[in-house]
Amino acid sequence: MELWMIFLIIAIVAVVLEIMIPTLFFINFAFAGIITSLISLFWGNLTNLIFVFLGISLLSIFLIKPFLSKLLKNDTKADFNAEYIGKTVKSIEPINCTSGAVTIYDERWEARTEEGKEEIPENCDVKIIRNESLILFVEKI
């Protein structure tokens, strides 16, 4: 098997792993595998190409991953806000500033009220006003 094929297979395996486990970790190895595969067409033996692959992988992890993380984090937040903020949902547990839950599209989500607001009883309609990570902040309608 030729060297370029080995690194191309590594890249394909890394893409499949990234699809199965979306962590933005394996994509770095896919990028490094493709670049190393192209380099191997013109230069190098296996030992040198392994060092090239590792070097590109490390550079990718430290330079590209933070950029992709920031880019995807902003998109995720925009999508979440567009879909859930302002929706009316049903409380499935009493909600206060430390505990509670609502249901959205038959999924259970942690919910809280703003600090100092009254407790919302179970089976009340509430409006989602904002989110912090996986916790929704709601107000009684």
FIPALUM-285735 format. One record per residue: x, y, z of N, C-alpha, C in turn. Coordinates in nm, 3 decimals. Example, Ala and Ser with C-alpha at 12.3 -4.5 7.8 and 13.67 -1.06 7.14 Angstrom:
# FIPALUM-285735
{pt {1.319,-0.569,0.780},{1.230,-0.450,0.780},{1.320,-0.330,0.780}},
{pt {1.285,-0.225,0.708},{1.367,-0.106,0.714},{1.290,0.003,0.787}},
# end
This chain:
# FIPALUM-285735
{pt {0.085,-0.117,0.000},{0.000,0.000,0.000},{0.090,0.124,0.000}},
{pt {0.051,0.223,-0.078},{0.131,0.343,-0.086},{0.105,0.433,0.034}},
{pt {0.203,0.519,0.064},{0.194,0.604,0.183},{0.076,0.699,0.178}},
{pt {0.046,0.755,0.062},{-0.064,0.851,0.055},{-0.197,0.784,0.090}},
{pt {-0.210,0.655,0.056},{-0.332,0.582,0.089},{-0.349,0.562,0.239}},
{pt {-0.238,0.537,0.306},{-0.243,0.517,0.452},{-0.297,0.642,0.520}},
{pt {-0.245,0.758,0.482},{-0.289,0.881,0.546},{-0.429,0.922,0.503}},
{pt {-0.467,0.886,0.382},{-0.604,0.913,0.338},{-0.702,0.825,0.416}},
{pt {-0.666,0.701,0.443},{-0.750,0.613,0.525},{-0.762,0.668,0.667}},
{pt {-0.651,0.717,0.721},{-0.655,0.779,0.854},{-0.752,0.897,0.854}},
{pt {-0.749,0.977,0.749},{-0.839,1.093,0.738},{-0.985,1.048,0.732}},
{pt {-1.012,0.946,0.655},{-1.150,0.897,0.642},{-1.200,0.841,0.774}},
{pt {-1.116,0.764,0.843},{-1.155,0.710,0.974},{-1.181,0.824,1.072}},
{pt {-1.098,0.928,1.067},{-1.117,1.042,1.157},{-1.248,1.115,1.127}},
{pt {-1.283,1.129,1.000},{-1.411,1.192,0.965},{-1.527,1.109,1.016}},
{pt {-1.521,0.978,1.000},{-1.627,0.890,1.049},{-1.639,0.901,1.201}},
{pt {-1.526,0.902,1.271},{-1.530,0.918,1.417},{-1.588,1.054,1.457}},
{pt {-1.555,1.158,1.383},{-1.609,1.291,1.414},{-1.760,1.295,1.393}},
{pt {-1.807,1.225,1.291},{-1.952,1.218,1.267},{-2.020,1.142,1.381}},
{pt {-1.958,1.034,1.427},{-2.018,0.952,1.532},{-2.005,1.018,1.669}},
{pt {-1.894,1.087,1.694},{-1.868,1.151,1.823},{-1.831,1.297,1.794}},
{pt {-1.930,1.385,1.780},{-1.901,1.523,1.739},{-1.837,1.606,1.850}},
{pt {-1.704,1.602,1.858},{-1.632,1.674,1.962},{-1.535,1.777,1.907}},
{pt {-1.525,1.787,1.776},{-1.426,1.872,1.708},{-1.284,1.830,1.743}},
{pt {-1.264,1.705,1.777},{-1.131,1.653,1.807},{-1.077,1.574,1.688}},
{pt {-1.156,1.482,1.639},{-1.111,1.394,1.531},{-1.098,1.467,1.398}},
{pt {-1.169,1.578,1.383},{-1.159,1.654,1.258},{-1.018,1.707,1.237}},
{pt {-0.946,1.731,1.346},{-0.807,1.775,1.336},{-0.720,1.667,1.271}},
{pt {-0.744,1.542,1.306},{-0.668,1.432,1.248},{-0.707,1.410,1.102}},
{pt {-0.834,1.435,1.070},{-0.876,1.425,0.930},{-0.804,1.530,0.846}},
{pt {-0.799,1.652,0.896},{-0.728,1.760,0.827},{-0.581,1.724,0.810}},
{pt {-0.518,1.677,0.916},{-0.376,1.640,0.910},{-0.354,1.522,0.815}},
{pt {-0.446,1.427,0.814},{-0.434,1.312,0.724},{-0.440,1.352,0.578}},
{pt {-0.530,1.444,0.545},{-0.541,1.489,0.406},{-0.415,1.564,0.363}},
{pt {-0.369,1.656,0.447},{-0.248,1.732,0.413},{-0.127,1.640,0.401}},
{pt {-0.113,1.547,0.496},{0.001,1.454,0.492},{-0.008,1.363,0.371}},
{pt {-0.127,1.324,0.334},{-0.146,1.241,0.215},{-0.098,1.316,0.090}},
{pt {-0.132,1.444,0.081},{-0.087,1.523,-0.033},{0.065,1.541,-0.033}},
{pt {0.123,1.565,0.084},{0.268,1.581,0.096},{0.339,1.451,0.057}},
{pt {0.281,1.337,0.095},{0.346,1.208,0.067},{0.354,1.178,-0.082}},
{pt {0.274,1.246,-0.162},{0.284,1.226,-0.307},{0.415,1.278,-0.364}},
{pt {0.476,1.374,-0.294},{0.596,1.440,-0.346},{0.721,1.417,-0.263}},
{pt {0.704,1.386,-0.135},{0.821,1.384,-0.047},{0.800,1.290,0.070}},
{pt {0.910,1.232,0.117},{0.913,1.170,0.247},{0.905,1.019,0.251}},
{pt {0.955,0.970,0.364},{0.937,0.829,0.397},{0.838,0.822,0.513}},
{pt {0.804,0.702,0.555},{0.699,0.685,0.657},{0.734,0.757,0.786}},
{pt {0.858,0.747,0.832},{0.898,0.810,0.958},{0.880,0.962,0.951}},
{pt {0.928,1.022,0.844},{0.914,1.167,0.829},{0.767,1.208,0.819}},
{pt {0.689,1.131,0.748},{0.547,1.164,0.731},{0.469,1.149,0.861}},
{pt {0.509,1.056,0.945},{0.443,1.044,1.076},{0.468,1.170,1.158}},
{pt {0.591,1.222,1.154},{0.619,1.347,1.225},{0.543,1.465,1.164}},
{pt {0.531,1.467,1.032},{0.453,1.572,0.966},{0.307,1.562,1.011}},
{pt {0.253,1.440,1.011},{0.114,1.418,1.052},{0.092,1.465,1.196}},
{pt {0.182,1.426,1.287},{0.168,1.467,1.427},{0.180,1.618,1.443}},
{pt {0.273,1.679,1.369},{0.290,1.824,1.376},{0.168,1.898,1.328}},
{pt {0.113,1.856,1.214},{-0.007,1.921,1.161},{-0.125,1.898,1.255}},
{pt {-0.134,1.778,1.313},{-0.242,1.750,1.408},{-0.236,1.843,1.527}},
{pt {-0.117,1.860,1.584},{-0.103,1.948,1.701},{-0.134,2.093,1.665}},
{pt {-0.082,2.139,1.552},{-0.114,2.276,1.508},{-0.264,2.293,1.487}},
{pt {-0.325,2.195,1.428},{-0.469,2.201,1.404},{-0.547,2.207,1.535}},
{pt {-0.506,2.125,1.631},{-0.575,2.124,1.760},{-0.564,2.260,1.829}},
{pt {-0.448,2.321,1.824},{-0.428,2.447,1.895},{-0.471,2.570,1.816}},
{pt {-0.477,2.562,1.683},{-0.512,2.679,1.603},{-0.652,2.673,1.543}},
{pt {-0.689,2.560,1.489},{-0.817,2.551,1.419},{-0.933,2.518,1.513}},
{pt {-0.912,2.430,1.609},{-1.021,2.389,1.697},{-1.082,2.507,1.774}},
{pt {-1.002,2.599,1.832},{-1.066,2.712,1.901},{-1.152,2.797,1.806}},
{pt {-1.105,2.815,1.684},{-1.183,2.892,1.586},{-1.314,2.821,1.554}},
{pt {-1.310,2.690,1.528},{-1.432,2.615,1.497},{-1.526,2.611,1.617}},
{pt {-1.471,2.595,1.736},{-1.554,2.592,1.857},{-1.631,2.722,1.873}},
{pt {-1.561,2.833,1.854},{-1.626,2.964,1.867},{-1.731,2.982,1.759}},
{pt {-1.699,2.943,1.638},{-1.792,2.957,1.527},{-1.918,2.874,1.550}},
{pt {-1.902,2.749,1.591},{-2.017,2.661,1.612},{-2.094,2.699,1.738}},
{pt {-2.026,2.749,1.840},{-2.095,2.790,1.963},{-2.189,2.906,1.933}},
{pt {-2.146,3.003,1.854},{-2.231,3.116,1.819},{-2.351,3.070,1.737}},
{pt {-2.331,2.978,1.643},{-2.443,2.928,1.563},{-2.542,2.852,1.648}},
{pt {-2.494,2.770,1.741},{-2.582,2.692,1.827},{-2.667,2.784,1.912}},
{pt {-2.608,2.886,1.970},{-2.683,2.978,2.054},{-2.789,3.051,1.973}},
{pt {-2.756,3.095,1.854},{-2.853,3.164,1.769},{-2.968,3.071,1.734}},
{pt {-2.940,2.946,1.699},{-3.045,2.850,1.667},{-3.134,2.825,1.786}},
{pt {-3.074,2.811,1.905},{-3.153,2.784,2.025},{-3.245,2.902,2.053}},
{pt {-3.191,3.023,2.053},{-3.272,3.141,2.082},{-3.386,3.155,1.983}},
{pt {-3.360,3.131,1.858},{-3.462,3.145,1.756},{-3.574,3.043,1.775}},
{pt {-3.539,2.925,1.821},{-3.639,2.820,1.830},{-3.720,2.823,1.960}},
{pt {-3.658,2.849,2.074},{-3.726,2.832,2.202},{-3.764,2.962,2.274}},
{pt {-3.685,3.065,2.263},{-3.714,3.188,2.336},{-3.848,3.245,2.290}},
{pt {-3.933,3.275,2.388},{-4.066,3.329,2.358},{-4.174,3.224,2.347}},
{pt {-4.137,3.097,2.346},{-4.236,2.989,2.336},{-4.311,2.974,2.468}},
{pt {-4.436,2.931,2.457},{-4.516,2.898,2.574},{-4.510,2.747,2.592}},
{pt {-4.475,2.706,2.714},{-4.462,2.564,2.745},{-4.532,2.535,2.877}},
{pt {-4.541,2.409,2.913},{-4.609,2.365,3.035},{-4.507,2.324,3.140}},
{pt {-4.527,2.371,3.264},{-4.440,2.327,3.374},{-4.482,2.187,3.416}},
{pt {-4.384,2.100,3.437},{-4.415,1.963,3.480},{-4.373,1.939,3.624}},
{pt {-4.306,2.038,3.682},{-4.269,2.037,3.824},{-4.282,2.181,3.872}},
{pt {-4.299,2.201,4.002},{-4.295,2.339,4.051},{-4.160,2.403,4.016}},
{pt {-4.164,2.528,3.974},{-4.041,2.596,3.929},{-4.012,2.713,4.022}},
{pt {-3.888,2.716,4.072},{-3.841,2.832,4.150},{-3.701,2.865,4.102}},
{pt {-3.627,2.945,4.179},{-3.495,2.989,4.131},{-3.387,2.881,4.145}},
{pt {-3.419,2.766,4.206},{-3.319,2.660,4.222},{-3.357,2.527,4.159}},
{pt {-3.484,2.508,4.125},{-3.524,2.380,4.066},{-3.652,2.397,3.985}},
{pt {-3.682,2.293,3.908},{-3.804,2.292,3.829},{-3.778,2.234,3.691}},
{pt {-3.890,2.210,3.619},{-3.878,2.152,3.486},{-3.999,2.187,3.401}},
{pt {-3.975,2.192,3.270},{-4.082,2.212,3.172},{-4.069,2.105,3.066}},
{pt {-4.172,2.094,2.983},{-4.166,2.001,2.871},{-4.178,2.080,2.741}},
{pt {-4.088,2.048,2.647},{-4.088,2.110,2.515},{-4.078,1.997,2.414}},
{pt {-4.175,1.989,2.323},{-4.174,1.883,2.222},{-4.154,1.746,2.286}},
{pt {-4.222,1.721,2.393},{-4.216,1.595,2.467},{-4.079,1.565,2.525}},
{pt {-3.998,1.667,2.547},{-3.868,1.652,2.612},{-3.869,1.730,2.742}},
{pt {-3.805,1.675,2.843},{-3.795,1.742,2.973},{-3.673,1.833,2.974}},
{pt {-3.693,1.958,3.017},{-3.585,2.055,3.029},{-3.586,2.114,3.168}},
{pt {-3.468,2.136,3.224},{-3.456,2.205,3.353},{-3.501,2.349,3.334}},
{pt {-3.573,2.401,3.433},{-3.623,2.538,3.424},{-3.606,2.608,3.558}},
{pt {-3.591,2.739,3.553},{-3.576,2.822,3.673},{-3.653,2.952,3.652}},
{pt {-3.687,3.016,3.764},{-3.740,3.151,3.759},{-3.625,3.247,3.789}},
{pt {-3.644,3.372,3.759},{-3.545,3.473,3.794},{-3.541,3.484,3.946}},
{pt {-3.427,3.524,3.997},{-3.408,3.542,4.141},{-3.513,3.639,4.195}},
{pt {-3.581,3.599,4.305},{-3.679,3.686,4.370},{-3.819,3.675,4.313}},
{pt {-3.840,3.598,4.208},{-3.974,3.581,4.151},{-4.047,3.471,4.225}},
{pt {-4.178,3.472,4.218},{-4.259,3.372,4.287},{-4.244,3.234,4.224}},
{pt {-4.273,3.131,4.304},{-4.268,2.994,4.254},{-4.384,2.970,4.160}},
{pt {-4.358,2.896,4.054},{-4.461,2.862,3.956},{-4.504,2.718,3.983}},
{pt {-4.633,2.696,4.005},{-4.678,2.559,4.035},{-4.673,2.468,3.912}},
{pt {-4.691,2.339,3.937},{-4.694,2.239,3.831},{-4.816,2.261,3.742}},
{pt {-4.806,2.223,3.615},{-4.913,2.230,3.514},{-4.958,2.372,3.483}},
{pt {-4.866,2.468,3.490},{-4.895,2.606,3.451},{-4.829,2.635,3.317}},
{pt {-4.892,2.724,3.242},{-4.829,2.770,3.119},{-4.725,2.876,3.156}},
{pt {-4.605,2.861,3.100},{-4.497,2.955,3.124},{-4.436,2.995,2.991}},
{pt {-4.369,3.109,2.991},{-4.302,3.160,2.871},{-4.152,3.155,2.894}},
{pt {-4.078,3.104,2.796},{-3.932,3.098,2.805},{-3.877,3.236,2.773}},
{pt {-3.798,3.292,2.867},{-3.745,3.426,2.845},{-3.596,3.426,2.809}},
{pt {-3.522,3.324,2.853},{-3.380,3.313,2.817},{-3.329,3.176,2.857}},
{pt {-3.206,3.148,2.817},{-3.145,3.022,2.856},{-3.001,3.046,2.899}},
{pt {-2.953,2.958,2.985},{-2.812,2.951,3.022},{-2.774,2.805,3.010}},
{pt {-2.704,2.774,2.906},{-2.664,2.637,2.877},{-2.788,2.552,2.859}},
{pt {-2.811,2.454,2.946},{-2.926,2.366,2.933},{-3.040,2.401,3.030}},
{pt {-3.030,2.516,3.094},{-3.134,2.559,3.187},{-3.212,2.674,3.124}},
{pt {-3.345,2.659,3.122},{-3.431,2.761,3.067},{-3.485,2.849,3.180}},
{pt {-3.489,2.977,3.159},{-3.548,3.069,3.254},{-3.685,3.108,3.201}},
{pt {-3.786,3.096,3.288},{-3.924,3.114,3.246},{-3.995,3.214,3.337}},
{pt {-4.110,3.261,3.287},{-4.197,3.346,3.369},{-4.339,3.299,3.349}},
{pt {-4.421,3.318,3.453},{-4.560,3.275,3.449},{-4.639,3.365,3.357}},
{pt {-4.730,3.305,3.284},{-4.814,3.383,3.192},{-4.942,3.422,3.262}},
# end
